[in-house]
């Protein structure tokens, strides 16, 4: 009797403590639609790269927080000169890369000089164009001088393209990324999953997760059963719009619909006839029925847009009315362009459902004004190679998820091929302006020029449909920057 009493008392003690018998989970499987082409955010444009490694594996001098705010990163503080051209960053000390090498100001100088080099492979090299010099003051201090003031400089340093890399490991970061973050790269099973594990030597606040697996699940048919079975515990950007009611009915899961920086557009090749003709582009814009496309692409969850700007941004201008759905107006503009009988073209569609399903709706709508489209489905790597890099396309549907990226239309080598000196002038002035009221006005001017020129067909702002286990907390509700920041993610009891 005494023996059984002792066993019962010990059992009750364990249950009361809760730490031994019911310890919280420390592993997580997240679903992703697109597989990254590689894992170096400083050498590729695919948002899927940042969705795995941003803040988790790699860190920058600053970082972007869940509401879009600029936060300290590897730089614990900074000072800005009175003329707005010189930034002096004080770095955290005792930081190591995952291969054991020390992080210091030399790594900052190396990373940023690599980003601005003439032969840079950085997809966002325009972010760093205003940098004049980078000076190592001491191992924990670096001074960056700009050619002219740049209002968004600290924000730019928070992009994934501005993370700090080590000279010792940079050559192999595409396959085996080595950063300073709270997670280390463990394994990449091509076509299947990417696994990160906790970095026990992290310089900052330790993370709760010991292991995170990013599983590649490209379509809703596979995503839905994976979530419902618990095989995948989180899908931060889930392709399940048509199954939301079913998922919401499951008390084990939480559905969180937030906003993104993803302007979803019908991109046109402005350097290729007939899309080099503004009349043709305007005709296409009049032929697009945003409500139909929104419903067909993402079950009506998107927010219609009339220019390349996020509706949640304070500088947003509502320009949806610039091109109301008007088939007769569209036909008249085609006739004015000498194409009364229409023409044939191709539309290359990447894998995301918003693109594949939205592209089918767009093809049906353009057929009503005599534009016959051949639909060409592409895998993600093919889209990056043919469309984004090779500029070999007529039309495509894509969501541009980079924050405040209206400047892409001023880049001379950008895949869309659009150029307008008046627009470029506004962007140049915006880049040199720090005053928020003036920046807001300039953003408005830029939006109006694009709306009139119709270099692309503006469709909708991509929503962030997040689905995850109800016991999971810390995932971002919105997506101010392409990221699945796991630093605050943990399981609750």
N, C-alpha and C positions, 0 to 999 in steps of 0.2 A: 504493500500500500504506500509505504514511504517512497519507494522507487518510482511508482507511477505519479505520485504527487510532485516529485521533483521534475520529472519529464514534462508534466503539464505546465508547471511554473516556468520552465525554460522556454517552452513553446510560446506561451503567452507573452513572455518578454520579447522574443523575436518578433512576434506579430505587432506588438505595441511599438517597437522601434521602427518597423517598416523598412529599414535599410537593407536587411539581409534577404528577407523573404520576397519582397516586392520592389526591388530596385528598378528605377526607371530605365527604359531602353536607352541605348546610346548609339544605335545604328539607324540609318535612314536610307530608303530607296526613293529617289525622285525620278519622275518621268520627264523626258524631253522629246520634242517632235523632231528636231534636226540634230544630226551629228556634226560636231565641229570638223572642219577640214584639217585642223591641227590645233595645238594648244598654246600658241604664242600670241597673246593679244596685241603685241607691238608689230606683228607681221601679217595681219589679215583683217578683212573687213567683216567677216561673219559674226553676227551677234552671239551665235551659239558658243563661240570661244569664251567670251566674257561670262556667259551664263554658267560656265563651269568654274573658271579660274579667278574671276574678279573678286578681290577681297579675300577669297578663300585661300588661293595659292600665291597670287601676286598682289603687291600693294604699291601705291604711289605716294608722292609727297602729301597729297590730299586725297580724300575720298568723298564720294557722293552718298549721302544718307538716304533713308527710305522715303523722305518727303522732298528730295532734290536739293537738300542743303549741303553746303561745303563743310566738311569736317577735317580735322587733322588726321594725317595718316602716318607715314614714316617721318614727316616733319611734325614736331610737337608744337611749334609756333613759328611765326614769321613776322617780319617788319617790312613795310612798304615805304619807299622814299617819297618825299613830298611831291616830286614831279611824276610819280606813278610809274616810273620805268625800272626801278631796281627793287628786287625782292630778296631779302636775306632770310634763309630758312635755317632754323635750329633743328637738328635731327635727333631722333631718339638714339641713345647709345645702348650697347649691349645687344644689338640686333644681329642675327646670323641668318644667312641663306640656308636652305635645306641641305646643302652639301657641306655645311660646316664653315664656309668662308664668312669672314666678317663683312657686315654692311657698313659703309661710311660714305662720305661726301664724294669720293672718287667714283663710286657706283652711280651716283646721281649725275655726275658730269658725263660719265660714259654713256648712260642710258639716253640722256637728252641730246648729246652730240650725235649719237647714232640716229636719233629720230629726225634731226635736222640735216643730216648729211645729204649731199647731192644724190647719192645712190640709195637713199633710204627706201625700205620696203614697208614703212609705216603707212597704213591705209588712211590715217588722219593727219598726214604731215602738215596740212594747213593749220592745224592747231598750234604748231610750234614755229610757224614762219616768222613771228615777231621777235623770237629770241636772238639777241645779238651775241652775248658772251655768257659763259658759265664758269664761275671761278670757285675753286676750292679754297676757302679761307682757313679751315682746319678740318680734322676728320669729322667733326660734328656740325660744321657750318658750311653752307654753300650759298653763293650770291649769284643770282640770275639777273642780267640786265637786258631789257627789251629795247628794240629799235624805236618804239613809240609806245605810249600807254595802251594797254589792252584790257578793256573792262572785264572780260571773262577769263582772265589768265588763271586764277586760282581754280575756277571751275574746270577749265580745260585740263589742268594737271590731275584732276580726279577721274578722267576718262580711263578706260582700260588700256587705251593706246599709249598712256603716259606712265604705266607702271615701271618700277625700277627693276632692272635685271642685272645679273652679275656677268662680268666679262668672261669668267671662267666657265659659265654654263650656258651662255646665250646661244651658242651654236646648236645645242640639242634641245632647246626649249619647245620646239614644235612637237616633239615626240615624248620627251621627258621633262616637263616644266619644273624649274627650280626657282622658287621665290622666297619671300620672307614671311609668308602668311601663316595663319593658324592651322592650315591643313597642308599635308604633303601629298604629292601625286604617288599613287601606288601602282595602278594598272590601267591599261586601255585595251579592252577586247573589241577590236574593230567591228563596227556594225551592231554592237550589242550594248556595251556599257563602259563607263569611265569611273574609276574608284579612287577616292581620296581618303586619307586617314589622318587622325589628329597629330599635330606637330607637338611633341612633348617639350620642345625647347623654345616654344613661341615666346617672344619678348613681351607681348601684351596680355590682355585678359584671356585666360584659357577658355576654349569652347567646350560645350557640353557633349557634343557628338564625338564618338571615337572613330566612326566610319560613315562615309556618305557615298552611295553609288548613284551615278547619273545613268539611268537606263534609257536607251534610245527606243522610242515607241512612236513611229511616224504617223499613225492613223487612229481615228476614234474607235474603229472596230476592235482594236487591240487595247486602247487606253482604258475604255470603260470597264471591261472585265478585270483588267489589272488592278484598277482602283477598288472595284466592288469586292474583289477577292482578298484585298489586303496585300497582294504581292508587291504593289507599289503604294507607298504610304502618302505620297505627295506628288501632285502634278501642278507646279506653280503657274504654268500657262497651258491649260488643258484644252485639247481639241474636242470638246464634248458638248458643244452648245446645244445640239439637238437632244441630248440626253440629260439636260440639267434637272428636269422635273424628277426623273428617276433617281438621280444622284442626291438631290435635295431630300428625297423621302427616306434616305438611309441615315439614321441617327448617328452612325459611326463616322460619317464624313461631314466636313464643313465646306461650304461653297462661298468663296469670297470674290466678288466682282469689283475690280478696281480699274484704274486708268493706266495708260502707257504713253510713251512718247512716239508710238508707232503710227505715223501718217501712212495710210494704205493708199496706194496710187496705181493708176494705169500708166505705167511708164511708156513713153514714146521715144523712138530714136530720132531726135531732132536734127541729126546730120544726114538722115536718109529720106529720100523722096518716098511718098508725098508728105511725110511728117515734118519736113523742113518748112512747110507752108503753114503759116498761122491760121489761115482759113480752114484748113483740114483739121487742125488740132481743135479749133473752136467748134467745128461741126461735130467732132467726136464728143466733146464735152457736153454739147446740147443733147446728144443722143443717149447719154448715160442717165439711167434712172437710179439714183443713189438708194432710194428706199428698196427697190427690187434687189439691187446688188447686196445691200446690207442684210436683207432677209435671207437671200440665197447663200451668202458667204458665211455668215456667223449668226444666223438665227435672229437678226435684228438687234444685236447687242452693241454694235458700233455706234459712234457719234458722227454724223455727216460733217464733212469739212469742205470748204471752198478754196483753200489755199494750203500751203505746207506749214501748218502751225497747229499746236495742240490746243484744243478748246479750254483746257484747265489753266493755261498760261495767262497771267494778267495782261499780256500784250496781244492776246488773240483778237482778231477782227473777224466778225461773222460775214463771210463773203459767199455763202452758199447760194444766194440769189443771183450771182453773176451769170451762171449758166443753168437756168431751170430746164427741166426735161421738156424738150420741144423738137419733135421729129421734123416738122415742116421747116423750122429754122435751120436745122442741121442739113436737110436736103438742099436748101437754098444756098447755104455756104459751100457745100460740095460743088454745086453747079457753078458758083462764082469762081471756084478754084479750078474749073475745067474738068471736073470729075462727076458730072451729072449721073453717069451710069455706075458710079461707085468704083471699087477696086478690090483686089484680093491682097491679103497679108497674112503673116503668121503671128501667133501669140504664144510665147514660151512661158510655161507655168511651173514654178517650183513646187515642192511637196505640200506646204501647209494648206490645210483645208480652205482657209480664206482665199487663197490664190487659185487653187484648183476649182473649187465650187464657184467662187466669184468670177473666174475667167469664163466659165460656161455661160453664166448669165450675161456677161458683157458681150460675148460672141453673138448671142441671140439678139441682144439689143442693137448692136451695130449692123447686123444683117438687115434690120428694118430700114436702114438708109443706104443699103447697097454695098456695105463693106463686109466682105466675106472672109472670115478668119479661119485659118487652119490651126487647130489647137495642138501644141506640142508639149507634152508633159516632160519635165526634166527632173532628175535627181538633184539634190542640193549642190553637190560638187560640180555637176554639169552646168547648173545655172550660174554659179560663181565664175566658172571658166568661160562659158560662151557669152553670157549676157553682161555680167558686171565687169569682167576683165577684158574679154574679147570684143565687147560691143557689137556682137553678131546677133541682132534681133530687130524685129519691127516693133512689137508690143510685148509687155510683160506686166504681171501684177505682183507687187511686192510691198511690204510694210517697212518703212525706214524708221528704225527704232532708236537711233542716236538722238540724244537730247539737243534741243535748240539748233537743229541742223539745217536751217533754211539756207545757210551759206553754200550748201552743196551745189546749188544752181549757178554759183559764180565760179566754180572750179573748171578750168579750161579742159581738163582731161577726164571729167566725170562721165560715166557711161551714158547718161541721158543726152549729152551733146548740146545742151542749151547754152546760149550766150547772149547777154543783153548788157551793153555798156552802162545803161542807166541803173539797172539792177546791181551790177558790180560796184558802181559808185556808192550806192546806199550801203552795201555790205562793208565796203572799205571804211566808210564813215562810222558805221556801227562798231566795227572792230576797234576803232580808236577812241570810242566814247565810253566813259565810265558813268556819267550821270544817268540815273535810272529813268527819269522822265524823258530825256532825249532818246535813250535806247528804245523806250516803248514806242515813241513816235516813228523812229526809223524801222522798227520791226513792222509797224503798220504799213509804212510805205512799201517795204519789200513784199509783204503779203499781197498788196493790191496790184503790184506789177505782175507777179506770178499769176494771180487770178485772171488778169486780162490777157496775158500772153498764152496761157494754157499750154505750157510745155509738157504737161502731163494731165491726165484726168484725175482730179482729186475726188476720192471716194469717201473714206471714213477713218476715224481714229480707232485704232485697234484696241478693244477692251482686253483687260487682263482677267481671264477666268481662271481663278485658282481653286483647286480642289485638294484638300488634304485631310488626314486623320484628325478627328475632333480633339484628340489628346495632344496634338502637336501645336506648338506656338513659336513665334519668332520669325516666320516667313513674311516677306514683304506683301502688303496688300496691293500697292501700286508698283509701277516699274519706271522710276525716273531715269534709270539707266539700265541697259541690258545686264542683268545680274540675278543670281540666286545666292544672296548673301546668307551664309549659314552661321555667322558668328554669334547670333543670338538665338539660334534654333535649339529647342529642347523638348523633351517629352514631359508631360505632366502626369500625375497619378490619376 
